[in-house]
Amino acid sequence: MSREFQKDRVELEQRQWQQLKTLGHPVYMHAHYLVYKVADELARAWYEVNAHDNTFYNFYPSMDFFVRREWHQFIMQARACLAAQLGDPLVPESNKKTIHEALVLDRAIPRPDNAGPRPTQH
């Protein structure tokens, strides 16, 4: 992949990012903020592991670029991690209450058809 192509791709991504911010859209559209933050952290951890591969690193030259583009791929895992914490006896009850509220509110957020599946109810 040529440097010029990479530069053009990064510039396009930055323009799209600025357009979203200008329109007043939050970065974490279609997810509760806590779910978004966990997905963001999962994406960052995944990048750290996979950035050692040259092919991956050539396509995603920076962690921020990767996270901005791919955080939404980690939404389902973020929800699962938060749900698992509800049953963990080491997590304080005050944190469980916050997590529960976030998951309930996240479920209520309207999602477009292309925003991924809605969490299932058990």
C-alpha positions as CSV (number, residue, x, y, z in Angstrom):
1,M,0.0,0.0,0.0
2,S,1.5,3.3,-1.0
3,R,2.2,6.1,1.4
4,E,0.0,8.4,-0.8
5,F,-2.9,6.0,-0.6
6,Q,-2.5,5.8,3.2
7,K,-2.4,9.6,3.5
8,D,-5.5,10.0,1.4
9,R,-7.4,7.4,3.4
10,V,-6.4,9.0,6.7
11,E,-7.4,12.5,5.4
12,L,-10.8,11.1,4.3
13,E,-11.3,9.5,7.7
14,Q,-10.5,12.8,9.5
15,R,-12.9,14.7,7.3
16,Q,-15.7,12.2,8.0
17,W,-14.9,12.4,11.7
18,Q,-15.0,16.2,11.7
19,Q,-18.4,16.1,9.8
20,L,-19.8,13.9,12.6
21,K,-18.6,16.2,15.3
22,T,-19.8,19.3,13.4
23,L,-23.3,17.8,13.1
24,G,-23.3,17.3,16.9
25,H,-23.4,13.5,16.7
26,P,-21.8,11.8,19.7
27,V,-19.0,9.4,18.8
28,Y,-20.8,6.6,20.6
29,M,-24.0,6.7,18.5
30,H,-26.4,3.7,19.1
31,A,-24.8,2.6,22.3
32,H,-24.9,3.8,25.9
33,Y,-21.8,5.7,26.9
34,L,-20.6,3.0,29.3
35,V,-21.0,0.4,26.6
36,Y,-19.1,2.6,24.2
37,K,-16.3,3.1,26.6
38,V,-15.9,-0.6,27.2
39,A,-16.0,-1.2,23.5
40,D,-13.3,1.5,23.0
41,E,-11.1,-0.2,25.6
42,L,-11.6,-3.6,24.0
43,A,-10.7,-2.2,20.6
44,R,-7.5,-0.6,22.0
45,A,-6.4,-3.8,23.7
46,W,-7.1,-5.8,20.5
47,Y,-5.0,-3.3,18.5
48,E,-2.1,-3.6,20.9
49,V,-2.0,-7.4,20.3
50,N,-2.5,-7.3,16.5
51,A,-0.4,-4.2,15.6
52,H,2.6,-6.5,15.6
53,D,1.4,-8.0,12.3
54,N,2.9,-5.9,9.4
55,T,-0.2,-6.3,7.2
56,F,-2.5,-5.2,10.0
57,Y,-0.2,-2.3,10.9
58,N,0.0,-1.1,7.3
59,F,-3.7,-0.8,7.1
60,Y,-4.2,0.7,10.6
61,P,-1.0,2.8,11.2
62,S,-2.3,4.2,14.5
63,M,-4.4,3.0,17.4
64,D,-6.7,6.1,17.2
65,F,-7.4,5.5,13.5
66,F,-8.2,1.8,14.3
67,V,-10.5,2.7,17.2
68,R,-12.3,5.4,15.4
69,R,-13.1,3.0,12.5
70,E,-13.7,-0.2,14.3
71,W,-14.9,0.4,17.9
72,H,-18.5,-0.6,16.9
73,Q,-17.2,-4.1,16.1
74,F,-16.6,-4.6,19.8
75,I,-20.1,-3.5,21.0
76,M,-21.5,-7.0,21.5
77,Q,-18.4,-8.1,23.5
78,A,-18.6,-4.9,25.6
79,R,-22.2,-5.7,26.5
80,A,-21.2,-9.3,27.3
81,C,-18.4,-8.1,29.5
82,L,-20.6,-5.7,31.4
83,A,-23.4,-8.4,31.8
84,A,-20.8,-10.9,33.2
85,Q,-19.8,-8.3,35.8
86,L,-23.3,-8.3,37.2
87,G,-22.8,-11.9,38.4
88,D,-19.2,-11.3,39.7
89,P,-19.2,-11.4,43.5
90,L,-16.0,-9.2,43.5
91,V,-17.8,-6.3,41.8
92,P,-19.3,-3.8,44.3
93,E,-23.1,-3.5,44.4
94,S,-22.8,0.2,43.5
95,N,-21.0,-0.7,40.3
96,K,-23.5,-3.4,39.5
97,K,-26.3,-0.9,39.8
98,T,-24.5,1.5,37.4
99,I,-23.8,-1.4,34.9
100,H,-27.4,-2.6,35.1
101,E,-28.8,0.8,34.5
102,A,-26.4,1.3,31.5
103,L,-27.4,-2.0,30.0
104,V,-31.1,-1.3,30.4
105,L,-30.8,2.2,28.9
106,D,-28.6,0.8,26.1
107,R,-31.3,-1.7,25.2
108,A,-33.8,1.2,24.9
109,I,-31.7,3.2,22.4
110,P,-33.2,3.0,18.9
111,R,-30.9,1.4,16.4
112,P,-30.9,1.7,12.6
113,D,-31.0,-1.6,10.7
114,N,-27.2,-1.3,10.0
115,A,-26.2,-0.7,13.6
116,G,-25.9,-4.4,14.4
117,P,-28.2,-6.8,16.3
118,R,-30.2,-5.7,19.3
119,P,-29.1,-7.4,22.5
120,T,-31.2,-10.5,23.2
121,Q,-33.3,-10.7,26.3
122,H,-33.0,-13.8,28.5
